[in-house]
Amino acid sequence: MTLIPAFDVVVSRNKTVIDLGTLTDEYEPEITIHTTAADKATGEKSIVAGKSVTIVDTVTLDGLKKGTNDCLS
């Protein structure tokens, strides 16, 4: 699906030209990461210093393509 034809963008003033490149409808998909760490026993995001706790960190990645191999390390 083509939204717009590609075109160049140029800004000029007082004989100074700034080339802003070419505008197209192509884009690189962005992968975002979300993480939530919490105390396993209470679900709280705050812990008391010096206390032994187990922290569970849930990580979510958005923007990945199905059928591809990706590595979170």
NORTANOR-V401031 format. One record per backbone hydrogen bond with DSSP energy under -0.5 kcal/mol. CO is the residue of the C=O (numbers start at 1). NH is the residue of the N-H. E is the energy in kcal/mol with one decimal. If there is no record, write none. Layout:
BEGIN
CO|NH|E + CO|NH|E
END
This chain:
BEGIN
1|3|-0.6 + 7|23|-3.0 + 9|20|-2.2 + 11|18|-3.3 + 13|16|-1.9 + 15|17|-0.5 + 16|13|-2.1 + 17|19|-0.6 + 18|11|-2.3 + 18|20|-0.7 + 21|9|-2.7 + 22|24|-0.5 + 23|7|-1.7 + 27|29|-0.6 + 30|32|-0.5 + 32|62|-2.6 + 34|60|-3.0 + 36|58|-2.6 + 38|56|-2.9 + 39|43|-2.7 + 44|39|-3.1 + 48|51|-1.7 + 51|53|-0.5 + 53|55|-0.5 + 54|40|-3.5 + 55|57|-0.5 + 56|38|-2.1 + 56|58|-0.6 + 57|59|-0.6 + 58|36|-2.0 + 60|34|-2.7 + 62|32|-2.2 + 65|68|-1.2 + 68|70|-0.5 + 71|73|-0.6
END
